Amino acid sequence: MKKFLFIILAAVVGGLAALGGAQYLGLNEQVKYVEVQPQPTTNYANFAEPSTTVNVNPAPSAGFATAAEKALPAVVHIKASKQAGGGGRGGFDPNEIPESLRDLFGNPGEGGQRGEAPLQQGSGSGVIISADGYIATNNHVVDGAEDLQVVLNDQRTYDAEVIGVDPTTDIALIKIKETNLPTVQFADSDKLKVGEWVVAVGNPFSLTSTVTAGIVSAKGRSIDIVRRSGGELAIESFIQTDAVVNPGNSGGALVDINGDLVGINTAISSPTGVFAGYSFAVPSAIVKKVVEDLREFGIVQRGLLGARIMELNTARAEELGIDRDNGVLVSEVTEDSAAEEAGLKNGDVITGVDGVITLRNSELLEQLGRHRPGDVVKISYERDGQERTATARLRNAEGTTDVVRPAPKPASVSELGAEFVSLDDATAEKLNISGGVTVADIQGGILSEQTRIRPGFIITKVNDRNIRDTEDFQKAMKSANGTVSLKGVYPNDPERVVRYAIDKSEY
């Protein structure tokens, strides 16, 4: 009997011990998000008191799935190709970009038949922004391409045409002939906060429909990469994220947790050419304005202040004797510009546009870049330590508030090795001629080998046949054989008719 009671007692004690162990190890608890009390820390002088609680929040996995489902159908794969020797991709020649900063334009390789110039091929991404086939991408994805193909998420393939490009923001607009396409909606990138989750969708290494996630690491970043093609008017105010992107992601979507577009992925910071920590996207606020301009006008309408600027820091402020450590210093005001009309002067420090704080060059250029010529903006600035405001009516590069029209696209005749532009009516009237084509550029061919013709020469007749525009000129050259007579004038001496003769039989 005693032995039996001893066995029962041992079983009870063992059960209680097991239960207590389970409780101690947490095996009997459900997972919860709790406020964790930190251990006491040593306080040091001049340091803020540490927080007493830490909020533990999970990554929004359900949100990632929602964002991917919405964005994936609207992100396309772009294949760009051209014959080798046709020039580089604008300012994004990989040999000219610092190794630490890389664009995301994939380069699967070269092809071509023996005896032919090899075909250079590249791979990028794009985002469908309207159901009738308009697609936003990067300028460096399509720049210089002779053939563009777009592959949809469902693998349908289309030829695409370039509607317009903007090297100053590295944004381009292309189009395919299709309707009822899935689209992505624009979000307000101004409301995006550092630390928020974002999702990148694109085609890295030609792997279609790839989704990655990260957080916004910074906003308003300038990495001096767009300036290589966009020049002084380049706008760099990137969203920096740690979402994994790689070559081929160029032109792809950066979306928020709702699946709405907050940016176009453009570049990565990397010593190797593949992702190593940070990527950069053009904010949707800039993308939206640029593609609307390209769709309506074929060229971006940039509202310019007309002033040279430099970013202030403590050292520069001390050097210039300015009593503030940040802001955008006006170093020179252009004559007859919006800045001069608004009363801005050399030495003024711009601090905001339309109530938005702009203490860095990138922030100021981004805010101005959202406006067209003729738009009125309110400039906040400081002069001699006093805060002031001014109203400026922005102008275009010509100093007017008119809409800017794209320059005529040059036509070429391959055997001539030159490009030609139809003469505009105003110049024709000024020179007292009925029409013609201007030799815009000479690269090599009959003209450079057989004549001393110079760029700028206006061809008015081919074999005594009057030429009004590039279409007339191409028809005349196509039908001409043997020795061909080209007559015309140079604009600085319109009274003197010049004749050049070429022999097409050698080609």
Protein Blocks (a to p, Z undefined) as FASTA:
>chain_A
ZZmmmmmmmmmmmmmmmmmmmmmnopmcccdddddddddddddehiacddfbdcdddddf
klmmmmmmmmmmmpccddddddehiapehjlbfklgcfkbccfbdcfbacddehiacddd
dddddddfbfnopacddfklmgopabdcdddfkopacddddfbdcfknopacdddddehi
acdddddfklpcghiacdddddehhighiadddddfbghiaehlmmmmnommlccddddd
fbdcdehjgopacddfkopafbdcfbdcdfklpachiacdddfklmmmmmmmmmmnopac
dddehiacddddfklmmmnopabfbdcddfbdcehifklmnopaehiacfbeehiacfbf
klmmmmmmmpcehiacdddddeehiacddddddddfkopabdcdddddddddfklopacd
dddfklmmmnopabdcddfbdfbdjklmmmccdehiacfbgghiacfblmlmmmmmmmpg
hjaddddddfklmmbccdddddfklZZ
